[in-house]
Amino acid sequence: MEKHAGLGGPLALEEHVCYAIYAANLAIQRTYKPLLDSLGITYPQYLTLSLLWERDERSVSELAHRLDLEASTLTPMVKRLETAGLVTRDRNPRDERQVLVRLTETGEALKEKATCIPASLLSNSRLPMGDLMELNQLVRELRNRLVEKE
């Protein structure tokens, strides 16, 4: 059991960084859910589309790596995005082992509609943009340091 650095006793739940991040993630997903539902996508699909909106045409393995998922976990989700008409999947002509994912016109058009999603977090959090950006940086730094230890 974790000990509180200054007191030597066990940490209360609220003092666990892991719980704070977990609970915040759940709250973010609850904030996003009505917006994502109106777009017809799930939270993991939104994250996948966000990567494609940054740069279209990525391999399944690249998407999986960026999302910290196994390709076998990502593939069914990408298939559902394809069925919804948001992406296409094709074998890479230079490497048949790779499957490339590209946005369709419909998937690209969804980008504009999805701009309300990060704005909803800013609005609902009632935190200044600078604080959210700093928090994002700290959480990314924590993640990167923990991954380095693996």
Buried (B, 14 or more C-beta within 10 A) or exposed (E): EEEEEEEEEEBEEEEEEEEEEEEEEEEBEEBBEEBBEEBEBBBBBBBBBBBBBEEBEBBBBBBBBBBEBEBEEBBEBBEBBBEBEBBBBEEEEEEEEBBBBBBBEEBBEBBEEBEEBEEBBEEEBEBEEEEBEEEEEEBEEEEEEEEEEE
